[in-house]
Amino acid sequence: MNTQTAPDPVAESCCTPLVTEVLSAEDAQRFAQLLKAVAEPTRLRLVSLIAAQEHKEACVCDLTEPIGLGQPTVSHHLKILVDAGILHREKRGVWAYYSIVPGALERAAAVLAPR
């Protein structure tokens, strides 16, 4: 008697790797820094606010009120996002303007996307 069982889709999905290539130690460090930077509600909101602007950039002075925090705190969060490679900072006079680095968030998502 030949009894065959169908493959268990749950068992297969739990063992299927998310990526086909192993991250290098350096890439893992950079990716962890990026995830850590956006894994904070205020910083997620800042990225969202900047992305929603007409020219995809915003002055720090325009971000304090919607976030509800003072300029030094907002600037601290923005610096973390710049250091993680998510935002670009450009000084214009006394103000700093921030824009999303083209492709930064897409590259981050691509690390975990199945290939």
C-alpha positions in Angstrom: 0.0 0.0 0.0 1.5 3.3 -1.1 0.5 6.2 1.1 1.7 9.7 0.2 1.2 12.7 2.3 1.0 16.2 0.9 3.8 18.6 1.8 3.1 20.6 4.8 3.0 24.3 3.6 3.6 25.6 7.1 6.7 23.5 7.6 8.0 24.5 4.1 7.4 28.2 4.7 9.0 28.3 8.1 12.2 26.8 6.7 12.4 28.8 3.5 15.2 31.4 3.8 14.2 35.0 3.3 17.2 35.8 1.2 19.4 33.8 -1.1 22.6 35.4 -0.1 24.1 35.7 3.3 24.8 39.2 4.4 28.4 40.2 5.0 29.2 41.4 8.5 29.6 44.9 7.2 26.3 44.8 5.3 24.6 43.4 8.4 26.0 46.2 10.5 24.7 48.9 8.1 21.3 47.2 7.8 21.0 46.9 11.5 21.8 50.7 11.9 19.1 51.5 9.3 16.5 49.3 11.0 17.4 50.7 14.4 17.0 54.3 13.0 13.5 53.7 11.7 12.4 51.5 14.5 11.3 54.5 16.5 7.9 56.2 16.1 9.2 59.8 16.0 11.7 59.0 13.3 9.2 57.1 11.3 6.9 60.1 11.5 9.8 62.4 10.4 10.5 60.3 7.3 6.8 60.3 6.5 6.5 64.1 6.9 9.5 64.7 4.7 8.3 62.2 2.0 4.9 64.0 2.0 6.3 67.4 1.3 5.8 68.8 -2.3 9.6 68.9 -3.0 10.3 65.8 -0.8 12.4 68.0 1.6 11.7 69.9 4.8 13.4 72.4 7.0 13.9 71.4 10.6 11.9 74.5 11.5 8.9 73.0 9.7 9.1 69.6 11.5 9.0 70.6 15.2 5.3 71.6 15.3 3.9 68.5 13.6 6.1 66.3 15.7 5.3 68.2 18.9 8.9 68.2 20.1 11.5 71.0 20.5 14.1 71.8 17.8 17.1 70.1 19.6 15.1 66.8 20.0 13.9 66.9 16.4 17.5 67.6 15.2 18.8 64.7 17.3 16.3 62.3 15.6 17.2 63.8 12.2 20.9 63.2 12.8 20.3 59.6 13.5 18.4 59.2 10.2 21.2 61.0 8.4 23.9 58.8 10.0 21.9 55.7 9.0 21.9 56.9 5.3 18.1 57.5 5.2 18.2 61.3 5.0 20.4 63.9 3.4 21.1 67.1 5.2 21.8 70.4 3.4 22.7 73.6 5.3 21.1 76.8 3.9 21.9 79.8 5.9 21.0 79.1 9.5 18.6 76.3 8.7 19.1 72.7 7.8 17.0 71.0 5.1 16.4 67.3 5.0 15.5 65.1 2.1 15.2 61.3 1.7 18.3 59.7 0.1 17.0 58.3 -3.2 16.6 54.5 -3.0 17.6 54.3 0.7 14.3 52.8 1.9 13.9 50.6 -1.2 17.4 49.2 -0.7 16.6 48.4 2.9 13.4 46.5 1.9 15.3 44.6 -0.8 17.5 43.0 1.8 14.5 41.1 3.2 12.6 40.6 -0.1 12.6 37.0 -1.4 14.6 36.6 -4.5 
